[in-house]
Amino acid sequence: MRAINPNNPHGDSHTHHILSVLVQNRPGVLARVASLFARRGYNIFSLAVAPTEEPDYSRITIVVDISATPLEQIVKQLFKLIDVVRITELDPRRSVERELMVVTVRADGSQRGQVVELANIFEARVLAVGAEAMTVSLDGNPEKLDDFEELLRAYGIVESQRTGRIALPKLDREARKGAAKGKAS
Amino acid sequence: MSTKETLTGAEALIRALEMEKVEVMFGLPGGCILPAYDPLLKSSIRHVLVRHEQGAGHMAQGYAHVTGRPGVAMVTSGPAATNMVTPLCDAFMDSIPMVAITGQVPTTAIGTDAFQECDTVGITRSVTKHNELIMHPDDIPMAVRQAFHIATTGRPGPVLLDVPKDVLQNTMTWYWPTDDEVIESLPGYRPTTKGHSRMIREAAKMILSAQRPVLYLGGGILKARAAAAVRELAETTQIPVVTTLMARGAFPDDHPLALGMPGMHGTATAITAMQKSDLLIALGARFDDRVTGKVAAFAPDAKVVHVDIDPAEQGKVRRPDVPIVGDCRLVVEEINKAIAELSAAGSGQIDITPWRSKVSGWKETFPLTYDPHEPGAALKPQYCLEKLRDLAPEGTIVCAGVGQHQMWTSQFWRFTEPYTWVNSGGLGTMGFAVPAAIGAKAGQPDRTVWAVDGDGCFQMTAQELVTATTEGIHVKIAVLNNTYLGMVRQWQEMFYGERYSEVDLKNCPDFVKWAEAMGCVGIRVESPEEVEPAIEKANSINDRSVVIEFRVEEFEKVFPMVPAGTSNDEVVLHPSQEPRRDLLK
């Protein structure tokens, strides 16, 4: 994982790719995927993993910031992992993306109202309130989270945590780009 | 199964190996794997007890190289497993089918830093095609079947099974999964073997219309058992053939179309033919840096047809114009058919006679060569190899370690049939030769097996000759002793201004006494007259292993040579050929 560059939190849009990787839910599968990226010298920008509707399978959503040529290579190398069943590259324009952020922001008496107002505008939720700070959560499109985070920065972010994005293809049109069928050796 | 049979995990493991038709395995027992060694006493499987676990791995590789069947190694946990890492990586780089079984501490002790515990699956993850920690004895038959299936299909490779001691001790109800069950259990593993028909037709058209084509054969030809199909392709089209280090033997060296090995120490003809080519037909080859030299300057005018069973090889180094994912034998057979159809339909091959005569001109002008032995001076290693080659019985298998002796063997041996060359190509593992030769001999007991080794390599794994002696697996070792880490010395001479740093091995042991101490016949050869008699004697001894130490010229270098990172156009020829290098234009 790489530290987020606040000026370009999700990297250059030209090199931002979302891979949805369906894997057999077996011990060590996440380690296999992660160590493959490390071994081949690629950075994972964000990663989210959880079981799917079928308990035997998990879906790993990986955001990578690389250009098209190494992406093709990393997809092929990933596909060689025995536990990897399917890899779909999700085109951000044709998929629905969600991410969750929890952030503790400095908000003493004089600022609390402003932060709450901002939270309301973004439809964020206030999770906890202290004397000097408050914790809010927001889920939504990652770009919306970026905007919210940027505005909160003015008050002073004490701590924040994002989940990494998860994504599925949009329903209304063909969303899969470069879905790899069959299986590599 | 009609009757339910209860077995221990250990019994199930050994039975599963028998069911997979394992005839011989190489290993060394220890704490955690102990339960598996008990049922081995009454098994049909021959177990070869090695002296170091690395030897077991390389023996399994040597066995797989010459038989095409997966080599099997079994060792205990911890240090034994870490000793297996090098052979696994070697097998992974060279796509050798291999199944390694390691013991592991009991499941209850995993993660506690128990005695001889290490994270074997973690450590070997990046050097295996697949690995698995088996957590229940019920899982053993399926895990073994999956391991053999994965190791031998698609792009072959090593698979490791890590088995905790209690999993071997506890009981299970025996069953044997069907082929369908195995495939169904691996939904993410479906190797593509049949090439895309449109691409195959496209490849055939390009082959017929190329003016300066070269067939670039890699180790995949041997893995796919495609040598016959490739020979048909070459002979129909009369296209010259280069065989990479891993493909030596895939096409006969004495064939008029054979140009020998390309790459860093390849023949000037093979290197130049690829550089000047307008079509490279890469079959089971992976554009290794030792073949391409500086990639940006490699075969600049060539279009590329790339046939490989591993899609990740397509475009990894060089973007192909026609990528074909599939088994090399099946694809080349289809290409042959497509060529026959196109020719029958009147679109035959353009005339490549000018290209062929140019290539044969290079072949005549730039043969492999070396300065002959001068009276009173030390022996030439190349001369020893020529004699070893000329005196070798029919069907001899030759193995090599890694370094100068390996390159000379690849250059000066004349390979006429597949599966007679065993070496460590990708990983470049010094010490590979002796154990690999023992494994090869175990797999092909009726053939003569020669290992050509260097003095540096020999000192890494020579102890396995004790294994050879005690197991009665008799091999012949030719140590080309130049008292240096020769290849490193060559680089220091050529690229570090003759500043020799830590390459002097003059304080070496007495190889003859050492051989004798291990139960072998030891012979020392110092002059040219002794070479033939010593080799003849070695060839006549079949009840013991033989070690011949050839005391060879210390400063002999391997030529041609493409210095690392430079273009193949910069190939350094043997000094006697440099004056005519303009003829390579």
Interface residues (C-beta under 8 A of the other chain):
Chain A: V23 Q24 P27 G28 A31 R32 S35 L36 R39 T69 E72 Q73 K76 Q77 F79 K80 L81 I82 D83 V84 V85 R86 G182 K183 A184 S185
Chain B: V121 G122 R125 S126 K129 H130 L133 M135 I150 T153 G154 R155 L186 P187 G188 Y189 R190 P191 T192 I309 D310 P311 A312 Q314 G315 K316 V325
